[in-house]
Amino acid sequence: MKTQLEIASNWLPRYTGMPLDRFGHWILLTNFRNYVQDFCQRFDCELYGEGRPMQAATNSAGITIINFGIGSANAATVMDLLVAIEPKGALFLGKCGGLKSSTEIGHFILPIAAIRGEGTSNEYLSPEVPALPSFKLHKFVSEKIVARSMDYRTGVIYTTNRRLWEHDVRFQQRLHELGAIGIDMETATIFIVGHVNRISRGALLLVSDVPTTPEGVKTESSDEQVTAVWTRKHLSIGIESMTQIEEKGEKIKHFHY
């Protein structure tokens, strides 16, 4: 195997356990196994990838969901592997920490850009290149949120490789100076690697904690509460957005990169 396509065509089924012909044109990406399980229950579809690094499922409408794990390295891997199926679009349903007083637990964020603090994306493009989503994909997501009479935030996400930083005062001060609305570990990587691979991409992030305050640091119990209250809505908005794009048949990919 010499080309990226050859390798990805072999590795995507190897990582997920799902044959290439079972993948749909529209991809939902997540870090959480329960999102995939919920998806399978809703559509009575088969869950692939038990015992493998990633789990995946596809419904009858051609929407595929993939749990790729946590972190920028895994985010880059899945965006590289998706070239095997040439998806029409990929939407990341992730969680993030809120960094502004206006971002509370349960709020949704449609990031307009992401700061590349993770380093992984530097293997693909120079650090000066901004990490941006595909505008038209976010337009559909925005419409679905508004149709539910819900509010959402926009702003810049800071993506980091550091999972445990809440105790680091200097790091928190840097986040404050950057003015980011939230922090996660995948968004910038997905935007950059998607751009390199010519995949239309977006992110709908759920604020799951407010980590710059001691009482706001995520715990097992607080995360269970967020999951119980908000994650079904999160997944539903993602499914509805990608389904609407498929039904309308509207192209969302830019003509030039």
Buried (B, 14 or more C-beta within 10 A) or exposed (E): EEEEEEBBBBBBBEBBBBEEEBBBBBBBBBBBBEBBBBBBEBBEBEBBBEEBBBBBBBBEBBBBBBBBBBBBBBBBBBBBBBBBBEBBBBBBBBBBBBBBEEBEBBBBBBBBBBBBBBBBBEEBBEEEBBBBBBEBBBBBBBEBBEEEEEEBBEBBBBBBBEEEBBEEEEBBEBBEEEEBBBBBBBBBBBBBBBBBBEBBBBBBBBBBBBBBEEEBBBEEEBEEEBBEEBBBBBBBBBBBBBBBBBEEEEEBEEEEE
